[in-house]
Amino acid sequence: MGSILDSYPDYASTTKLDDLRATEYSYLDEKGHLYLDFTGSGLAAKSQFTAHESRLRQTLFGNPHSTNPASQSATDHVEEARARVLEHLNASPEEYTAIFTLNATGAARLVAEAYPFKRQTRLVLTSDNHNSVNGLREFARRSHAQTVYVPVRSPELRVDPSDLMSALKRRRGLFNSAGRSRNGLFAYPVQSNFSGVRHPLSWIPAAQKEGYDVLVDAAAYLSSSKLDLSPTGVQPEFVIVSWYKLFGYPTGVGCLVVRRDALARLASSRPWFSGGTIKAAAVGIPWHVMAPAEAAFEDGTVNFLSIPDVKFGLDWLSGIGMSLIETRVRCLTGWCLDRLQNLQHSDGSPMVRLYGPTDMEMRGGTISFNFLDVSGRIVDERLVAIESSAEKISLRTGCFCNPGAGETAFGLDKRALMSLTKIQSNSMDNYLRLIAPVGAVRISFGFMSTTDDVDRFLDFAERTYRDRLTTTNGLPPHEGC
């Protein structure tokens, strides 16, 4: 196949990122490592670590809940990071605030445990949500709210708009007809972590028009694209973010970006309080007063030594340019997709089965697939994990914490899934034998990825799996899915 410029001429505008790869991310090539798991985690630049160390060396930081100079330093840096988050998302601080959490999962849980689910409301989820969002259904169930899944459909693993609108439509007698009532919560990923599919942002106002609050999982999307929360963009009630997925560092810091009017509705429903979330509490009587706004949701002491690194990371991305990042990821993903589809065994049979879109229309930098051996059988993803690791290739295998997309991709209907409830076993393999295959291979690109990375991966694929007959003998057991 020819140069990437033949099919993706825009790639030429991103060549300055090769210089960044050679300096800030030189550890990749120095260690001979091929990193293809950017949906799992971004990579940190050397400058990010230098900035963190410099800040700690030059300034004294103390617990933000105290009142002293060291405490004020920590508070100032945390608030600067909070303001920078809103700026990056073009969100007005009068309309939105940012709540720092341990991770994106923690952000989703904040909404789940405080959302006022009740029998008359429903939780609507697309079936390709990450398990961190699927878990919301347990809180809905305990409050007797109905959970409705909107399926993704093969082969592109997209949602049929008519299915979505049917799920969101008001139903007479089920919901209160008052104009200000909330019909429930609609949650979906702006970009699927399984297939890379980008679902329309237009779903946000459409669901709100039907009386739903909207939670968007932006963890995969924001690594290569901007989300505009201004009045001229979209304004979901809740956005969950994981910062290490954007720029690799810090870990242990996520974020819930939330509309202030929605936050006020959650505040009265928080199931507990802790240090930092209240203004006062009594022991002699069951009485407490919650702290205002975001403070009521930041349990305990926030990670005040790492949260300032979020500001540096966002400044780092802005300095590179999100438009440039998006172009780089789009071109490399498209070029790799094209070449994967051209891989063949000597008899002309395909070497790859893709799950999701086969072109770059409404998709991000994530590709999910399985290799096919010369007999046409799927190469077990555990074998791919072992053999790619041996060549210092980091990719993802398994189910990617996204069971719904996998069920559609692998053709698993409800009847097949019901068989899982009929056996009692501690072994994942005993379950998976009933419904296999359930795993795949996932590769994903970042702005410091290069054409050499694509070449090296495709070379590995051809050398390792072309004209080969594979077995599962000797593979380790599945640990989970």
N, C-alpha and C positions, 0 to 999 in steps of 0.2 A: 504494500500500500504506500502511496506517496506521502509527501510531507503534510503535516497538520495544516499548513497554510493553504494547501490546495482546497480543503473543505471548510476550514475555519480561518479565513484571513485575518479576522479580528485578533487572533492570538499574537500577531506581530506587535500589537500595541501594549502587550504585557511583558515584554522582554526585560524590563527593568527589575521585575520580580526575580529573575535569575540571579541578579547581583545580590539581592536580599537573601536568597537561598544560600549563596556562597559565603555570606558573612554571618548573618544573624542565625541561620539555621544550618551552619556548616557541619554540625555534629551528625547530621544525617549521612552525609557522604564520607565523613571521616570514619564513621563506624560501619560503612557499607550497608546502611539500613534503607529499606524501601518501606515507607509508611503510607498505608492506604486505608486508614481507619479514622478519617476526619469526622465522620458522623459520630463516632464514639468519643473522640476528644480532639480538640485542636492541639497545635504544638506551640510552645512558648518560644519567643525570641530571647536571645541572650540579654538584650537590653532590659527585658522585663525583670529578670533576676537581679541585674545590676541596680535597677531603680529601687527594687524592694530592699536590697541590702543597704543602699545609700540612705534611704529614708529612715531605716531603723537605727543606723549609725548616727544620724544627725539630729534626731528628735526623740524626746522622751514621751512615751505614750502610757496612759493609765486607763483604768476602767471608766467608760463613759458615764456610768451611773454615779460616779463621785463628782465632787465639785472642787477641782483644784487645777493647776496649770497643766499637769500631765493628762488629766481627764479631758480638759478642753481641747488639747491637741488631737486626741483621738476623735472626739466629737466633731471637730472641724473637718477632719479628713473623711470621716464617714459621710457627713452631710455634703461635702464636695462630690463624693462618689455618687450619692443619691441624685444630686442635681445633674451630674453628667449622664447618668442613665436616662433620665427624662429628656435631656437634650439630644442624645443619640437617637431616641425614638420620636423626636419632634413632638413631645407630649408637654402640654402646659402644666406647670405645677399647681395651677388652680383647679385643673380637672383631674389630674393623676398624681399618684405618689408611688414610690418604689419601696417595697418591703424586702429587706435582705433575709435570706433563708440559708439553710445548709446546702441546698441543691434545688433543682427543678422539681423533684419529687416532693420536697418539703413545701414548695410553693403551691403545688396542687393540693396537698393535704390541708393547708391553711383554708383553702376555699371549701374543700369537701366537708371538713368537720364543722364549719360555721355556716354553711349555706342553709337557708331555711326551707329545706325539703319538707314536704308534707304529702298527705294522700292525694291532694288535688293537683300536685305538680308532677312534672316528669323530668327525667334526665335523658337527654338525647346525645348519643355518642356515634361517631363514625366508627366502623369496625376496625379501622387501621390505627387506632390510638395506641400509644405506648402504654404499658401496664401501669405506669405511674398515674395515668389519667383513667384507665379502666377501673382502678381502685375506687374512684368516686362512687361507683355503683353500690358499694357496701354501705356507705353512709346514706345513700338514697334509700336502699332497701330497709335499713333500720327505721327510717322515718315513713315507711309505707309509700314512698314515691315510686312511680313506674320508671323502669329503665328501658329505653328503646335504642336498638342498634340500627344504624343505617349501613347497609352492606357496601363494600367495594366490589366491583365486578371485573372479571377477567375479560380480555387479557391484560389490560393496562392498569388494573387495580385502582380504578377511579370510581367515584360515587356518581350514580345517575341523579341528575338534579331533581327529577320527578320523585325519586325515592326520598330525597332529603325534604322536599317541600311537603310531601305527604306526612312525614314524621313530625314536622314542625307545625302543621296546620292546626288551628284551634278546633276543638271538638265541642259541639253544643252539649251542655250538661256536665262536661268534665271539668271545665275551667270556669272560674269566676269571670263574668262578662264585663266587669268594671275595667275601664280603660287603663288604669294604673296598676292593675294586678300583674304579677309575674307568672307566666305559665311554667317556668322552670329554667333549667340550665342546659345549654348546648355547648359541647366541648369537642374540638377537633384539632388535629395538627395542621399547621399551615404548610408544612412539608413532612411527608411520611418518612420516618426513620428506616422503614423497611424497603420501600420502592423508590424513594426520591420524588414521588408524585407531589406536585404543589397544588393544593386545593384552593379554589377561588376565595379571595378576600371579600368578594361580594356576598358571600354567605353571612358575613357578620351583620350588615344592616338588614339583610333579608330575615334572619332569625330574630333580630331585635324588633322588627316590624310585627312579627308574630307574638311578641311578648316575652321573648326569652332573653335572659342574660347569656353572654357568650364568653367562654374561656377558650383562648387559643394557646396551643403548645407551639412556641416559637423556637424551641431549643435547636432544632436542625436547620431551620430557615435562616436564622440571624447570622449564621457563620459566613454567609456569602451574599446576603441581601439586607436591605433596610426595611423597616416597618414604620410607616408614617401614622402616628396616632393623633395628628392634628385634626381640626374640624373638616379639612378638605381631604383627609385620608380615611382611615377606618378607626372606629373607637370602641373596641370590645371592652367589656367590663373587666376582664382579667387576662393577663398575658404572663405565661411562665417561661423563665429563662434560666439557662445554665451557662455560667460565664466561661468555664474551662472549655466548653464546646466551641466557643467563639475564638479564644486566643490562648488556650492551653494552661493558663495560670492566672489567678489562683484556683485551686480546687477547694471544695468545701464552702463555696459561696454561690448561692443561687439567688433568684429574685422573683417576686410577684409584683408585677406592675399592675396597678389597680385603679379604676376610676373611683374618685372620692365618694360619689353618691352610692356606688355599689359597696364600698368599704363600710359606709355607715350602716347599710343593711346587715352586714355580717357581724358588726361589732356587738350587737345585742344577743347574738347566738353563739358566741365563742363558748365552748364547753368547759373551759378552765382558764385559770390565770396563773401567772408566774412572776418571778422577779423581772422587773423592767416593763411589764405590761400593765401595771396598775399605778394609780396615784396614791391609793391608800387601801388598807385592808384591816379587818379586825379578827381576833380569834374568839373573843367572848360571845360574839354573835356572828351569823353568816352574812357578813357585809363586806363589800369591796367596791371601789370605784375604778373603772378602767382608765388607762392613760389615753390621751387623744390620738386619733389618726393612726399612722403606721406604728407608733410606739406600742399600741395595744396588741400588736401581732408579732413583734420581734421578741420572741421568748428568751429570757435570760440575757446574758451579755453577748452582743453581736461580735463577730470575728473582726475586731477593730484593727488588727495588724495586717489582715489580708484584704479587707474591703477596699482600702485605698488603691490596691492593685487593679481593681476593676476600672477605675478612672484612667490609669495608665494604659490598660489594654484597649479601652475604647479610643483613647487618643492615638494609640498605635495604629489601629484599624483606619481611623480617619486620615492619618498621615499617609497611609498607603493609598486609600481611596476605595470606597465600597464598590464603585462602578468598575474599577479595574479588577478588583477581587472577583466580582460576579462574572466578568468577561473571561478571566483566566479559568475559573472553575467550569464554566459552561463549555468552553472550547475543549478542554482536556476530557471532560466527561463525554461529550459528543463524539470525539475522536476515538476514545476507548470503546464506546458503545458500538460504533461502526465496525471496528476491528474484531470485537468479540463475536459479532454476528457473522463475520466472514471466516471464522475458524472452522476447519473441517478435517475429518479423518481422511485417510487416503482413498476410501471408497466414496467420498463425497458427502457422507453423513455429518450432521452438525456436531460440534464439540461442546456447544453451550446452549442451555435453556434459560432464557431471560424471564424475569418476573417483573412486570411493570412496563412503562413506556419504552419503546425501541428507538425513539428520537428525543430531541431536546424540547419538545413542545410541553410547556407547563411542568417542568421537572427540575430538580436540583442535582447536586453533584454526588448522588448515591446510586449505585448499581447493584442489584441483587440478582443472583443467577446460580445455577448449578452446572458443573461440568458433566458431560455425558461421555461414557467410555465407548469403545469401538462397537460394543453390542447394543448401544443405545440406552443402557442403564445409567442411572444417576450415580456419579462418583460421590461416595459418602463424604459429607462436609468435614467429618473428623479426620479423614485421610488428608484432605486439602489443608486443614489446619496444621497437621504434623509436617507435611512436606513443604509448605510455604514457610513455616517457622525455621526449618532447617536451612533455608536460603535467606534468612534475615528479612523476610517479608511479613509485615504486620497488616493483617486484614481481619475481618470479623466473620465468624461462622456460627451457625445455630439458628435461633428463631428471632433474635434481636429484640426480645421483650415486647413483641408485637404479634400476638397470636391470631388476631383477626385477619390481618393481611396474609399471614401464612396459611390460614385455613382456606382462603380463596385461592391463593397461588397454587396450593397443592391439591385443590379439588376436594376438600374435606367438607362433607355436608353434615347436618345435624345428626343424621342417623349414625354416621361413622363416629362422631364425637361422643354420642351417648354410650358407646361401648366402653369408654373410659371410666364411666361410673360403676361398671359392673365387676371390676376387679379390685382387689386389695393387695397393694404391693408397695414396697419402698424403692423398687427399682424403676427408674425412668424408662429403661429399655423395655420392660414388660408392658408399659403403657404404649410406648412409641411403636412397638411391633404391630399393634392393632391398626395404626393409622399412617405408618410411614409411607413416603418420606415427609418429614416435617422441618427439615433444616435446609439452609442455603448458605451461599458464600456472598459476602457483601464487601465491596470496595467503595471507597469514597475519596474525593479529592479536596485539597485545600489550596490556598493561594500560593503556597511555596512548592506545590507539586510541579513537575516538569514533564516534558515529552520523553525524557530519558526514563522517567518512572513508568510511563505507559509502555514504552518499548521493553523495559526489563520485565514487567509483569506478563506481557503477552509472550515474550520469549520463554519465561518459566512455564506458562500454560501449554505452549506447543511442545516443549521438550518433555514435559512431565506426563501429559495426558493424551497426546496424539497417538492413535492406533493402539491404545493400551486397554487391556481388560483388567478391571479392578475387583477386589473383594472387600469384605468387612472383617475378614479374619484378623485377629490380633489387635483390633482397635479398642481403645479404652471405652468404658461405658459412658453413656450420656449422663451428665450431671444435672441437667435441667433443660427446660425449654419454655 
